[in-house]
Each structure stands twice: as structure tokens, then as C-alpha cells.
């Protein structure tokens, strides 16, 4: 995960045991790593509390993919994002934040 979570990042508590969240020292970048160990695709809903997302990129690694870019649409009027995670995959979401976390 060190490709996305750099030295100095701080881990942020979340409510999902299959998700790791970290934020940069300047609080301008948040990285979410979600692992889907199941044999079926799953929808995950990510809730943004008290943050505004400026940009987002999503990347996935699975049994037959290696750091593939996954298009996602970010709706600025919502505080949540629903993402489909492929079966047996590791998903990386990098958020550029407009305000401090």
C-alpha cells in the first residue's frame, strides 16, 4: 500500500475492517484502501464527514488486473460515494481535499 500511503501519513479510524484510511500531513490528500476478499462483487458506500472532495482517482488490483484505473463519478452535492469493488480485489481511492480534515 506504500505506493499511495506515503511516509508521514496518519491512519484515520473508520467503521469497516476491510478498509484502511490515511491522510497526508498537510491534510490535503486522503487515501482509502478497500479489500474485497469475497468471490462476488460488492458495493461499498464511503461517507465523507466534514470534508469536501476536489478530485478523486480510483485504481484496482485483482486476480487479472494490476493497478487498473477505475472510472468513478464524484457528485459534489453528496457526502457519500458508492463504489463497486470487483471480487477478490484491492481498491485504492485517492481523494484531493478542498478543506482540512
C-alpha positions as CSV (number, residue, x, y, z in Angstrom):
1,X,0.0,0.0,0.0
2,X,3.0,2.2,0.3
3,X,2.6,3.4,-3.3
4,X,-0.3,5.5,-2.1
5,X,0.2,5.9,1.6
6,X,3.5,7.8,2.0
7,X,5.7,8.5,4.9
8,X,4.1,10.9,7.4
9,X,0.5,9.9,6.6
10,X,-1.7,9.3,9.6
11,X,-4.2,6.5,9.8
12,X,-7.9,7.6,10.3
13,X,-10.4,5.5,12.1
14,X,-13.2,4.0,10.0
15,X,-16.0,1.5,10.7
16,X,-15.1,-1.2,8.2
17,X,-12.5,-3.9,9.0
18,X,-11.7,-4.3,5.3
19,X,-10.9,-0.6,4.7
20,X,-7.8,1.3,5.6
21,X,-7.9,5.1,5.6
22,X,-5.0,7.5,5.8
23,X,-4.5,11.3,5.5
24,X,-1.4,13.3,4.4
25,X,0.4,15.5,6.9
26,X,-1.0,18.7,5.2
27,X,-4.5,17.1,5.3
28,X,-4.9,17.7,1.6
29,X,-4.9,14.1,0.4
30,X,-6.9,11.1,1.8
31,X,-6.2,7.6,0.7
32,X,-8.8,4.8,1.1
33,X,-7.7,1.2,0.6
34,X,-10.5,-1.3,0.5
35,X,-10.1,-5.1,0.2
36,X,-12.9,-7.3,-1.1
37,X,-12.0,-10.9,-0.3
38,X,-15.3,-12.3,-1.4
39,X,-15.9,-14.2,-4.6
40,X,-18.7,-11.7,-5.6
41,X,-18.6,-8.0,-6.4
42,X,-19.7,-5.7,-3.6
43,X,-21.0,-2.2,-3.4
44,X,-19.3,-0.1,-0.7
45,X,-20.6,3.3,0.4
46,X,-18.0,5.7,1.6
47,X,-19.3,8.6,3.7
48,X,-17.5,11.9,3.7
49,X,-18.0,13.7,7.0
50,X,-16.9,17.3,7.2
51,X,-14.7,17.1,4.1
52,X,-15.1,18.4,0.6
53,X,-13.5,16.4,-2.2
54,X,-12.0,18.3,-5.1
55,X,-10.7,15.3,-7.2
56,X,-10.7,11.6,-7.0
57,X,-8.9,8.7,-8.6
58,X,-9.6,5.0,-8.2
59,X,-7.3,2.2,-9.0
60,X,-7.8,-1.6,-8.7
61,X,-5.7,-4.7,-8.5
62,X,-7.3,-8.1,-8.8
63,X,-6.5,-11.6,-9.9
64,X,-6.2,-10.5,-13.5
65,X,-5.6,-6.7,-13.1
66,X,-2.7,-4.7,-11.9
67,X,-3.2,-1.1,-10.9
68,X,-6.0,-0.5,-13.4
69,X,-7.7,2.9,-13.4
70,X,-11.4,2.6,-12.5
71,X,-13.6,5.5,-13.6
72,X,-15.8,6.9,-10.8
73,X,-18.1,9.9,-10.9
74,X,-17.9,12.3,-7.9
75,X,-21.1,14.2,-7.2
76,X,-20.1,17.3,-5.2
77,X,-23.5,17.7,-3.7
78,X,-23.4,14.4,-1.8
79,X,-21.5,13.4,1.3
80,X,-21.2,9.8,0.1
81,X,-19.8,7.7,-2.7
82,X,-20.9,4.2,-3.7
83,X,-18.2,2.2,-5.4
84,X,-18.5,-1.3,-6.9
85,X,-15.5,-3.4,-5.8
86,X,-14.7,-6.4,-8.0
87,X,-14.5,-9.8,-6.4
88,X,-11.1,-10.6,-4.7
89,X,-9.7,-7.1,-5.3
90,X,-7.7,-4.4,-3.6
91,X,-9.1,-0.9,-4.4
92,X,-7.3,2.3,-3.9
93,X,-9.2,5.6,-3.8
94,X,-7.1,8.8,-3.6
95,X,-9.0,12.0,-2.7
96,X,-7.7,15.5,-3.1
97,X,-9.5,17.6,-0.4
98,X,-10.7,21.2,-0.7
99,X,-10.6,21.7,3.1
100,X,-8.7,20.4,6.0
101,X,-10.0,17.2,7.6
